[in-house]
Amino acid sequence: MAEWAFLGSLLDAVQLQSPLLGRLWLVVMLIFRILVLATVGGAVFEDEQEEFVCNTLQPGCRQTCYDRAFPVSHYRFWLFHILLLSAPPVLFVIYSRHQAGKRVGGAEEAAAATGTLGTPGPPSRRARRCYLLSVALRLGAEVASLCGQALLYGFRVAPRFACSGAPCPHTVDCFVSRPTEKTVFVLFYFAVGLLSALLSVAELGHLLWKGRARAGDGDLEEARKLLPPPPPQQPGVARSPGSHGEPDPDPDAPPAYAHSAPDADGDASSARSKASLAAARRDLAI
């Protein structure tokens, strides 16, 4: 149960930065590799050296032929493969937990200084880059392991292996136990490796495309910040496209050629001038 608790903590830490493809890779890693290898692989390959029989009784010949037929045991090679694939996620877990501890400490200090409750922010750009690096390392380890398996064992476990050389006195034939079952398991594990590699390639492409989109959005925001702000618009004044900032005339105002109505002071002065002119005419008539 301790191993499953460790894998659960690994999943909880990695899923903070991983998309859906990364979670699918973890499912393939846990079920189709670790679980299958722990339950079936050990039973299939545990007796390969004991059941490796050669048609000679020369001391040391059988051990030498087995070493030539299988330089590294399938089971141990796949265990090393799983450890190699688990190294980048474990390193990312260590880094993410360290950064989370620093963010929590900074938030607590800020909360103690301001008296407010701080909340952790979104993952930083450095954390996303570290996860991208872990995916790239995981893909490299996957491809290297697939190539190593193809070069060491091929895709078929032969039922008979011809061996010659010291300490064997002549060319001897050695026989492998359950070659068909082992061939099926080798093909299954290789197919799971190809699926895992394809998921890693898809996740890497998705992360690169998503990072480029975020970088484009950031450049657009920076360009918007560099633009001057638009002039404030006065309330109740509509602007036409070619007005050059001048307000439009009021539609209820009188036309420009119409004379303005005289005010009250103008009417009084006009009445006085008419009265004085009438008085002057009467004087002249007398």
C-alpha positions as CSV (number, residue, x, y, z in Angstrom):
1,M,0.0,0.0,0.0
2,A,2.9,2.3,0.5
3,E,3.8,2.1,-3.1
4,W,0.2,3.0,-4.1
5,A,0.3,6.0,-1.7
6,F,3.5,7.2,-3.3
7,L,2.0,6.9,-6.8
8,G,-1.1,8.7,-5.6
9,S,1.0,11.6,-4.3
10,L,2.9,11.6,-7.6
11,L,-0.4,11.8,-9.6
12,D,-1.7,14.6,-7.4
13,A,1.4,16.7,-7.8
14,V,1.8,16.1,-11.6
15,Q,-1.8,16.8,-12.5
16,L,-1.5,20.4,-11.4
17,Q,0.5,21.1,-14.5
18,S,-0.4,18.2,-16.8
19,P,-3.3,18.4,-19.3
20,L,-5.6,15.5,-20.1
21,L,-2.9,13.7,-22.1
22,G,-0.5,13.7,-19.2
23,R,-3.1,12.1,-17.0
24,L,-3.7,9.4,-19.7
25,W,0.0,8.8,-19.7
26,L,-0.1,8.2,-15.9
27,V,-3.0,5.8,-16.3
28,V,-1.0,3.8,-18.9
29,M,2.1,3.9,-16.7
30,L,0.3,2.6,-13.6
31,I,-2.1,0.0,-15.0
32,F,-0.5,-1.4,-18.2
33,R,3.1,-1.3,-17.0
34,I,3.6,-1.3,-13.2
35,L,0.5,-3.4,-12.4
36,V,1.0,-5.9,-15.2
37,L,4.7,-6.2,-14.7
38,A,4.2,-6.7,-10.9
39,T,1.5,-9.4,-11.3
40,V,2.3,-11.2,-14.5
41,G,5.8,-10.3,-15.6
42,G,7.5,-11.8,-12.5
43,A,5.6,-15.1,-13.0
44,V,6.5,-15.4,-16.7
45,F,10.3,-14.6,-16.4
46,E,11.2,-15.8,-13.0
47,D,12.3,-19.3,-14.1
48,E,14.0,-18.3,-17.4
49,Q,17.5,-19.1,-16.2
50,E,16.5,-22.3,-14.4
51,E,14.6,-23.6,-17.4
52,F,17.3,-22.6,-19.9
53,V,18.5,-26.1,-20.9
54,C,21.4,-27.0,-23.2
55,N,22.3,-30.4,-24.7
56,T,25.7,-30.6,-23.0
57,L,27.0,-31.3,-19.5
58,Q,30.1,-29.2,-19.9
59,P,30.5,-27.1,-16.7
60,G,29.9,-23.4,-17.4
61,C,28.6,-23.9,-20.9
62,R,24.9,-23.3,-20.0
63,Q,25.6,-20.2,-18.0
64,T,27.8,-18.7,-20.8
65,C,25.1,-19.5,-23.4
66,Y,22.4,-17.9,-21.3
67,D,24.5,-14.8,-20.9
68,R,24.9,-14.6,-24.7
69,A,21.2,-15.2,-25.3
70,F,20.0,-12.7,-22.8
71,P,22.6,-10.0,-21.8
72,V,20.0,-8.4,-19.6
73,S,17.0,-10.1,-18.3
74,H,13.7,-8.9,-19.7
75,Y,12.2,-8.4,-16.2
76,R,15.2,-6.4,-14.9
77,F,15.4,-4.4,-18.1
78,W,11.7,-3.3,-17.8
79,L,12.2,-2.5,-14.1
80,F,15.1,-0.2,-15.0
81,H,12.9,1.2,-17.8
82,I,10.1,2.1,-15.2
83,L,12.6,3.7,-12.9
84,L,14.0,5.7,-15.8
85,L,10.6,6.9,-16.8
86,S,9.6,7.8,-13.2
87,A,12.7,10.0,-12.7
88,P,11.5,13.2,-14.5
89,P,8.0,13.2,-12.8
90,V,9.6,12.6,-9.4
91,L,12.0,15.5,-10.0
92,F,9.1,17.7,-11.0
93,V,7.2,16.7,-7.9
94,I,10.2,17.7,-5.7
95,Y,10.4,21.0,-7.5
96,S,6.7,21.8,-7.4
97,R,6.4,21.0,-3.7
98,H,9.4,23.2,-2.9
99,Q,7.9,26.1,-4.9
100,A,4.5,25.5,-3.2
101,G,6.2,25.6,0.2
102,K,7.8,28.9,-0.7
103,R,4.5,30.4,-2.0
104,V,2.7,29.3,1.2
105,G,5.4,30.9,3.3
106,G,5.3,34.1,1.4
107,A,1.5,34.2,1.6
108,E,1.6,33.7,5.3
109,E,4.1,36.5,5.7
110,A,2.0,38.8,3.6
111,A,-1.1,37.8,5.6
112,A,0.7,38.6,8.8
113,A,1.9,41.9,7.5
114,T,-1.4,43.1,6.0
115,G,-3.9,41.2,8.2
116,T,-5.6,39.6,5.1
117,L,-5.8,36.0,4.0
118,G,-3.5,35.3,1.0
119,T,-4.3,32.7,-1.6
120,P,-1.7,30.9,-3.8
121,G,-1.5,32.2,-7.3
122,P,-1.5,30.2,-10.6
123,P,1.5,28.2,-11.6
124,S,4.5,30.3,-12.6
125,R,6.1,30.3,-16.0
126,R,9.2,28.5,-14.6
127,A,7.0,25.7,-13.3
128,R,5.4,25.2,-16.7
129,R,8.9,25.2,-18.3
130,C,10.0,22.6,-15.8
131,Y,7.1,20.4,-16.6
132,L,7.7,20.8,-20.3
133,L,11.4,19.7,-19.7
134,S,10.2,16.7,-17.7
135,V,7.9,15.6,-20.6
136,A,10.8,16.0,-23.0
137,L,13.1,13.9,-20.8
138,R,10.3,11.3,-20.4
139,L,9.9,11.1,-24.2
140,G,13.7,10.7,-24.7
141,A,13.8,7.9,-22.1
142,E,10.9,6.2,-23.7
143,V,12.4,6.2,-27.2
144,A,15.8,5.1,-25.9
145,S,14.2,2.2,-24.0
146,L,12.2,1.1,-27.1
147,C,15.3,1.1,-29.2
148,G,17.3,-0.8,-26.6
149,Q,14.6,-3.4,-26.3
150,A,14.5,-3.8,-30.1
151,L,18.3,-4.2,-30.3
152,L,18.7,-6.5,-27.4
153,Y,15.8,-8.9,-27.8
154,G,14.0,-8.1,-31.0
155,F,10.3,-8.9,-31.2
156,R,10.4,-12.6,-30.8
157,V,11.7,-15.0,-28.2
158,A,13.2,-17.9,-30.2
159,P,12.6,-21.4,-28.7
160,R,16.1,-22.6,-29.6
161,F,19.4,-20.8,-29.3
162,A,22.6,-22.1,-31.0
163,C,25.7,-21.4,-28.9
164,S,29.4,-21.9,-29.6
165,G,32.6,-20.9,-28.1
166,A,34.5,-21.6,-24.8
167,P,33.8,-23.2,-22.5
168,C,31.5,-25.2,-24.7
169,P,33.4,-28.0,-26.6
170,H,31.3,-27.5,-29.8
171,T,28.2,-25.8,-31.0
172,V,25.3,-26.7,-28.6
173,D,21.6,-26.1,-28.8
174,C,19.9,-24.4,-25.8
175,F,16.1,-24.2,-25.3
176,V,14.0,-21.5,-23.7
177,S,10.9,-22.3,-21.6
178,R,7.5,-20.9,-22.7
179,P,8.8,-19.0,-25.7
180,T,5.3,-18.2,-27.1
181,E,4.1,-16.7,-23.8
182,K,7.2,-14.6,-23.5
183,T,6.9,-13.5,-27.1
184,V,3.3,-12.3,-26.4
185,F,4.4,-10.4,-23.3
186,V,7.3,-8.8,-25.2
187,L,5.0,-7.6,-28.0
188,F,2.5,-6.3,-25.4
189,Y,5.1,-4.3,-23.5
190,F,6.5,-2.9,-26.7
191,A,3.0,-1.8,-27.9
192,V,2.4,-0.1,-24.5
193,G,5.8,1.7,-25.0
194,L,4.7,2.9,-28.4
195,L,1.4,4.2,-26.9
196,S,3.2,5.9,-24.1
197,A,5.6,7.6,-26.6
198,L,2.7,8.8,-28.8
199,L,1.0,10.3,-25.7
200,S,4.2,12.0,-24.7
201,V,4.6,13.4,-28.2
202,A,1.0,14.7,-28.2
203,E,1.4,16.2,-24.8
204,L,4.6,17.9,-25.7
205,G,3.0,19.4,-28.9
206,H,0.0,20.5,-26.9
207,L,2.2,22.3,-24.3
208,L,4.3,24.0,-27.0
209,W,1.2,25.2,-28.8
210,K,-0.4,26.4,-25.6
211,G,2.8,28.2,-24.5
212,R,3.0,29.9,-27.9
213,A,-0.6,31.1,-27.6
214,R,0.0,32.5,-24.2
215,A,3.1,34.3,-25.4
216,G,1.0,35.8,-28.3
217,D,-1.6,37.0,-25.8
218,G,1.1,38.5,-23.6
219,D,2.6,40.4,-26.5
220,L,-0.8,41.8,-27.4
221,E,-1.3,43.0,-23.9
222,E,2.1,44.7,-23.9
223,A,1.3,46.4,-27.2
224,R,-2.0,47.6,-25.8
225,K,-0.3,49.0,-22.7
226,L,2.1,51.0,-25.0
227,L,-0.7,52.7,-27.0
228,P,-1.8,56.2,-25.7
229,P,-5.2,56.2,-24.0
230,P,-8.1,57.7,-26.0
231,P,-9.3,61.3,-25.1
232,P,-12.2,61.4,-22.7
233,Q,-15.6,62.0,-24.4
234,Q,-17.9,64.7,-23.0
235,P,-21.2,63.5,-21.8
236,G,-24.2,64.3,-24.1
237,V,-21.9,65.3,-27.1
238,A,-21.8,63.0,-30.0
239,R,-18.8,62.9,-32.3
240,S,-18.9,62.3,-36.1
241,P,-16.2,60.5,-37.9
242,G,-14.8,63.6,-39.6
243,S,-15.4,66.3,-37.0
244,H,-11.8,66.5,-35.8
245,G,-12.9,66.7,-32.2
246,E,-15.5,69.5,-32.7
247,P,-19.0,69.0,-31.2
248,D,-21.9,68.8,-33.6
249,P,-24.4,71.7,-33.6
250,D,-27.6,71.5,-31.6
251,P,-30.5,70.3,-33.9
252,D,-33.0,72.5,-31.9
253,A,-31.0,75.7,-32.3
254,P,-32.2,78.4,-34.9
255,P,-30.4,78.7,-38.2
256,A,-27.3,80.8,-38.5
257,Y,-28.9,83.4,-40.8
258,A,-31.8,84.1,-38.3
259,H,-31.4,87.3,-36.1
260,S,-31.5,86.8,-32.5
261,A,-34.5,88.2,-30.6
262,P,-33.9,91.6,-28.9
263,D,-33.7,91.6,-25.2
264,A,-35.7,93.8,-22.8
265,D,-33.0,96.6,-22.5
266,G,-32.9,97.0,-26.2
267,D,-36.8,97.4,-26.4
268,A,-36.7,100.2,-23.7
269,S,-34.0,102.2,-25.4
270,S,-35.8,102.0,-28.8
271,A,-39.1,103.2,-27.2
272,R,-37.3,106.3,-25.7
273,S,-35.6,107.2,-28.9
274,K,-39.0,107.1,-30.8
275,A,-40.6,109.3,-28.1
276,S,-37.8,111.9,-28.3
277,L,-38.1,112.0,-32.1
278,A,-41.8,112.6,-32.0
279,A,-41.3,115.5,-29.5
280,A,-38.7,117.1,-31.8
281,R,-41.1,116.9,-34.7
282,R,-43.9,118.7,-32.7
283,D,-41.5,121.4,-31.7
284,L,-40.5,122.0,-35.3
285,A,-44.1,122.1,-36.4
286,I,-44.8,124.9,-33.9
